[in-house]
Amino acid sequence: MTAGERRRSIATRVLDHPAWANLNAALRGAWPPILLAWFAWQSYQRISYFVQHDFPFGIDARIYYRGVVAWLHGGNPWDAAVTVGGSAYHYAGSPVTTVILAPAALLSEDLFTDLWLVLTWAAAAWTLRRLGLPIWWLLFPPISEALFSANPQLIVLALLLADRGWLAAIATTLKVYAFIPLFGEGRWRTIALAVGLNGLTILVAPALWLNYVAQFGSISDRLEFESIQGFSAFYYPALLAVTVVALILLALRDRPAAGWLAVPAAWPASQLHYSTMALPVMSPLLAFFLAIPILRLPPEIILVDIVRRLVAPYLRAWIAARRTIPAGPAPTA
């Protein structure tokens, strides 16, 4: 027996040994309680910070409401803001979002916020059921933060996961980055419908669009400042370049996965709740690190996950080959 044959024989015996299977099963069984405890701790710290610093429950819903009302009353929607502790958080929604949410002005701010919170919680629960995740995933910090702030992100994700193209098209009106997973999954009819729906708002509110284009630079700069440059790699050229290349390589192998991971990895001024976009392709290790509210951590752990996804098929093939290649006759005395 050659040295290579002996190594293959040893590897096969190790991989086929019951102890190896038991270890794998134990690791899989350990993840749920580990993640539950980790999510609970991280969410407790994150939400406690918001409460201690007087962030209002449903703050993002209030920001969106004030932007829409400002526009309908002839003002500049991007001047609308909610102030917390002397810091203002401004409306940064697109003209499409502003037009789509215009009916909100028929309600009071408090009533709209309450209804939007209910819709956000319902969307989160439905999404978890859709993805086969247990209800305690509501404690996943990107989810719990969005539940506290009533950010449209959770509603967007639920609409994207629905089996109706028109619902996914509506998702793009709330968050333009919803187009990215649609491209990843090749939902071309839905994309065409979404482009038409978004484009229709130009005819409905041309002045709003012209105002947005004129202010786009200042809106983006202010959003960059208020988000502290966000959680993604966007404002860091070297990291962004590596991240984009990795996403392209992944897209060549698994385009849907690349589409779901692209937003938390590379979208400008991203917030922690943007990581919920990775839920359809989530792994335990990815979830563990995406639960930590550290700037620039999402693209770094997503890079690790992309490497895992690219290498895993070759590793599985190598293991399978070592199991099937005969080890050769036993050496004679």
BELJO-V573235 format. One line per field, one symbol per residue. ss: DSSP state (a for helix, b for strand, c for the rest). psi: psi as a letter, one per 20 degrees, with the letter a starting at -180 (. if undefined). A space follows every 10 residues. Layout:
ss->???
psi->???
This chain:
ss->ccaaaaaaaa aaaaaacaaa aaaaaaaaaa aaaaaaaaaa aaaaaaaaaa aaccccccaa aaaaaaaaaa aaccccaaac bbbbccbbbb ccccaaaaaa caaaaaccaa aaaaaaaaaa aaaaaaaaaa acccaaaaac aaaaaaaaac ccaaaaaaaa acccaaaaaa aaaacccaaa aaaacccaaa aaaaaaaaaa aaaacaaaaa aaaaaaaaaa aaaaaacccc ccccccaaaa aaaaaaaaaa aaacaaaaaa aaaaaacccc caaaaaaaaa accaaaaaaa ccccccaaaa aaaaaaaaaa aaaaaaaaaa aaaacccccc ccc
psi->prgghgghgg gghghiphhg hhgghgghhh gghghggggg ghhggghhgg ghjkpqpkgh hhggghgghg ghjjaohjiq rppokippoq pjqrhggggh jhihiirrgg gggghhgghg gggggggggh ikqqhiihio ghghghhgil qighgggghh iqkphhghhh hhhhohiihg hgghikmhgg gggggggghh hhhgmhhggh ggghjgghgg ghhgghjlja iajgjngghg gggggghggh hhgnggghhh ihghhipqkq rhihiihigi kqqggghghi ipmppihghg hhgghggghh hgghghhggg hhhhpqirqq qq.
